[in-house]
């Protein structure tokens, strides 16, 4: 997810600024549908696996608990910031909303990057012991 969110943050969301407002409604509707197919299943797997690691694998309780907290924070950011902004953008093109989407998405970008580092640490812990 970290790689995907960096692509979205650096390439995809900024490309919203290049879409003409007359074509934006159609562009945005396709974005929401297509992105949902790519993002929702892995987000669900990440949420479930983080919960399982936290509650059933107790070798790294702090790491696993922090990982779950990061995932929950990502979901909160998604549903409290990004999803409402996308809903408003679906109604009409608004440059300020696009800039808000890009700006607030840094929250998820940083959280998923931290989650990736934690996952890497957890893998190294089990592989090198």
C-alpha positions in Angstrom: 0.0 0.0 0.0 2.9 2.3 0.6 4.0 2.1 -3.0 0.5 2.7 -4.2 -0.1 5.7 -2.0 3.2 7.3 -3.1 2.1 6.9 -6.7 -1.3 8.5 -5.9 0.3 11.3 -4.0 3.1 12.3 -6.4 1.5 11.4 -9.8 -2.2 10.6 -9.7 -3.8 13.3 -7.5 -1.6 16.1 -9.0 -2.9 15.0 -12.5 -6.4 16.1 -11.3 -5.1 19.7 -11.8 -4.4 18.9 -15.5 -8.0 17.8 -16.3 -10.2 20.5 -17.9 -13.2 21.3 -15.7 -15.5 20.4 -18.6 -14.2 16.8 -18.5 -13.6 16.6 -14.8 -17.0 15.0 -13.7 -16.5 12.0 -16.1 -12.8 11.7 -15.2 -13.5 11.8 -11.5 -16.3 9.3 -11.7 -14.0 6.8 -13.5 -11.2 7.5 -11.0 -13.5 6.6 -8.0 -14.8 3.4 -9.6 -11.4 2.1 -10.8 -9.5 3.1 -7.7 -12.0 1.4 -5.5 -11.3 -2.0 -7.2 -7.6 -1.5 -6.7 -7.6 -0.1 -3.2 -10.5 -1.5 -1.2 -9.6 -5.2 -1.2 -5.9 -4.6 0.0 -7.1 -2.2 2.6 -9.5 -4.8 4.0 -6.7 -7.4 4.0 -4.4 -5.0 5.7 -7.0 -4.2 8.4 -7.8 -7.9 9.1 -4.1 -9.0 9.0 -3.1 -6.1 11.3 -5.9 -7.1 13.8 -4.9 -10.8 13.6 -1.2 -9.9 14.2 -2.1 -7.7 17.1 -4.4 -10.2 18.9 -2.9 -13.6 18.0 0.8 -13.1 17.5 2.2 -11.8 20.8 5.9 -11.9 20.0 5.9 -8.2 19.0 2.9 -6.7 20.8 4.1 -3.0 20.6 5.0 -3.3 16.9 1.8 -5.1 16.0 -0.4 -2.8 18.1 1.2 0.3 16.6 0.7 -1.2 13.2 -3.0 -1.7 13.8 -3.2 1.9 15.2 -1.6 3.2 12.0 -4.1 1.2 9.9 -7.0 2.6 11.9 -5.6 6.1 11.5 -5.4 5.6 7.7 -9.1 4.5 7.7 -10.1 7.5 9.7 -8.2 9.8 7.4 -9.8 8.1 4.4 -13.4 8.4 5.7 -13.1 11.8 7.4 -11.0 13.7 4.9 -10.4 12.1 1.5 -13.8 10.4 0.9 -15.8 13.6 1.7 -13.5 15.6 -0.5 -14.0 13.1 -3.3 -17.8 13.3 -2.8 -17.7 17.1 -3.1 -15.5 16.9 -6.2 -18.0 14.5 -7.8 -20.6 17.3 -7.7 -18.4 19.9 -9.4 -14.8 20.8 -10.3 -13.2 22.9 -7.6 -9.5 23.7 -7.7 -9.4 24.4 -3.9 -10.8 20.9 -3.2 -8.3 19.2 -5.5 -5.5 21.1 -3.6 -7.1 20.0 -0.3 -7.1 16.4 -1.5 -3.5 16.6 -2.4 -2.6 18.3 0.9 -4.6 16.0 3.2 -3.4 12.9 1.4 0.0 13.4 2.8 -1.4 12.1 6.1 -2.1 8.7 4.5 1.2 8.8 2.6 3.1 9.2 5.9 1.1 6.7 7.8 1.4 4.0 5.1 5.1 4.7 4.9 5.5 4.2 8.6 3.4 1.0 8.3 5.7 -0.3 5.6 8.7 0.4 7.9 7.1 -1.5 10.7 6.2 -4.4 8.5 9.8 -4.5 7.2 11.1 -4.5 10.8 8.6 -7.3 11.7 9.8 -9.4 8.7 13.4 -8.9 9.6 12.8 -9.8 13.2 11.3 -13.2 12.3 13.7 -13.9 9.4 16.9 -13.1 11.4 16.2 -14.7 14.7 
